Amino acid sequence: MEFTRILAIRHGETAWNVATRLQGHLDIPLNETGLQQAERLASALAGREAIDAIYTSDLSRARDTAEAIGRATGQAVRTHEGLRERHFGVFQGLTFAEVEQLLPEQALQWRKRVPDWTPPGGGESLQRLHQRIVDTVHGLAAQHTGQQIVLVAHGGVLDILYRAATRLDLQAPRTWQLTNTAVNRLLWTPRGLSLVGWSDTSHLDAQGQDETAL
């Protein structure tokens, strides 16, 4: 059977991760901790993994994380808008607390993970996010059968990938980690994704934020 091994990785830490401020499609750079995480990740992967291709969200927090891996492994990095974080509309730039205070009705829909609810201001529903991510990963993985690829993306993207690989509903409570630069292992076949391993942080100390969809 055709298959592709995938290392799915969340970007390194940003200042907005620490502040619990929603980034979405806003282009927020890595902070100093995030840069260090990216380098530790890159060194670990270069020492133990055969990597045939690296794809990343075009947002700089993901792209810079991927570039560190590319430098360490000698692989070119290719950007793909389909790996971007969920668009949070008017929530973008606000902290969790500010969303609750300023937009309580919309915040309730967000907390309940209503699949077809769309954040006002050009946001993206969970259903649309799910379709975008699954389609993107299917298209990329199908180009690399028999190989291993790296996908560097965002918390919301990794959450969707976990659900797709484990056949969990979009509204199921999250019990899995989405730590910055954790290595998550998936297997793709034409029938879909399956989970191999999740949240390997052996390259980190006590660093890393676990925030959902930042």
TALIN-V853398 format. One record per residue. RES is the residue in one small letter. SS is DSSP state (helix for helix, strand for strand, loop for the rest). Layout:
# TALIN-V853398
res=RES ss=SS
res=RES ss=SS
This chain:
# TALIN-V853398
res=m ss=loop
res=e ss=loop
res=f ss=loop
res=t ss=strand
res=r ss=strand
res=i ss=strand
res=l ss=strand
res=a ss=strand
res=i ss=strand
res=r ss=strand
res=h ss=loop
res=g ss=loop
res=e ss=loop
res=t ss=strand
res=a ss=helix
res=w ss=helix
res=n ss=helix
res=v ss=helix
res=a ss=loop
res=t ss=loop
res=r ss=strand
res=l ss=loop
res=q ss=loop
res=g ss=loop
res=h ss=loop
res=l ss=loop
res=d ss=loop
res=i ss=loop
res=p ss=loop
res=l ss=strand
res=n ss=loop
res=e ss=helix
res=t ss=helix
res=g ss=helix
res=l ss=helix
res=q ss=helix
res=q ss=helix
res=a ss=helix
res=e ss=helix
res=r ss=helix
res=l ss=helix
res=a ss=helix
res=s ss=helix
res=a ss=helix
res=l ss=helix
res=a ss=helix
res=g ss=helix
res=r ss=helix
res=e ss=loop
res=a ss=loop
res=i ss=loop
res=d ss=loop
res=a ss=strand
res=i ss=strand
res=y ss=strand
res=t ss=strand
res=s ss=loop
res=d ss=loop
res=l ss=loop
res=s ss=helix
res=r ss=helix
res=a ss=helix
res=r ss=helix
res=d ss=helix
res=t ss=helix
res=a ss=helix
res=e ss=helix
res=a ss=helix
res=i ss=helix
res=g ss=helix
res=r ss=helix
res=a ss=helix
res=t ss=helix
res=g ss=loop
res=q ss=loop
res=a ss=loop
res=v ss=strand
res=r ss=strand
res=t ss=strand
res=h ss=loop
res=e ss=helix
res=g ss=helix
res=l ss=helix
res=r ss=loop
res=e ss=loop
res=r ss=loop
res=h ss=loop
res=f ss=loop
res=g ss=helix
res=v ss=helix
res=f ss=helix
res=q ss=loop
res=g ss=loop
res=l ss=loop
res=t ss=strand
res=f ss=helix
res=a ss=helix
res=e ss=helix
res=v ss=helix
res=e ss=helix
res=q ss=helix
res=l ss=helix
res=l ss=loop
res=p ss=helix
res=e ss=helix
res=q ss=helix
res=a ss=helix
res=l ss=helix
res=q ss=helix
res=w ss=helix
res=r ss=helix
res=k ss=loop
res=r ss=loop
res=v ss=loop
res=p ss=loop
res=d ss=loop
res=w ss=loop
res=t ss=loop
res=p ss=loop
res=p ss=loop
res=g ss=loop
res=g ss=loop
res=g ss=loop
res=e ss=loop
res=s ss=loop
res=l ss=helix
res=q ss=helix
res=r ss=helix
res=l ss=helix
res=h ss=helix
res=q ss=helix
res=r ss=helix
res=i ss=helix
res=v ss=helix
res=d ss=helix
res=t ss=helix
res=v ss=helix
res=h ss=helix
res=g ss=helix
res=l ss=helix
res=a ss=helix
res=a ss=helix
res=q ss=helix
res=h ss=helix
res=t ss=loop
res=g ss=loop
res=q ss=loop
res=q ss=strand
res=i ss=strand
res=v ss=strand
res=l ss=strand
res=v ss=strand
res=a ss=strand
res=h ss=loop
res=g ss=helix
res=g ss=helix
res=v ss=helix
res=l ss=helix
res=d ss=helix
res=i ss=helix
res=l ss=helix
res=y ss=helix
res=r ss=helix
res=a ss=helix
res=a ss=helix
res=t ss=helix
res=r ss=loop
res=l ss=loop
res=d ss=loop
res=l ss=loop
res=q ss=loop
res=a ss=loop
res=p ss=loop
res=r ss=loop
res=t ss=loop
res=w ss=loop
res=q ss=loop
res=l ss=loop
res=t ss=loop
res=n ss=loop
res=t ss=loop
res=a ss=loop
res=v ss=strand
res=n ss=strand
res=r ss=strand
res=l ss=strand
res=l ss=strand
res=w ss=strand
res=t ss=strand
res=p ss=loop
res=r ss=loop
res=g ss=strand
res=l ss=strand
res=s ss=strand
res=l ss=strand
res=v ss=strand
res=g ss=strand
res=w ss=strand
res=s ss=strand
res=d ss=strand
res=t ss=loop
res=s ss=loop
res=h ss=loop
res=l ss=loop
res=d ss=loop
res=a ss=loop
res=q ss=loop
res=g ss=loop
res=q ss=loop
res=d ss=loop
res=e ss=loop
res=t ss=loop
res=a ss=loop
res=l ss=loop
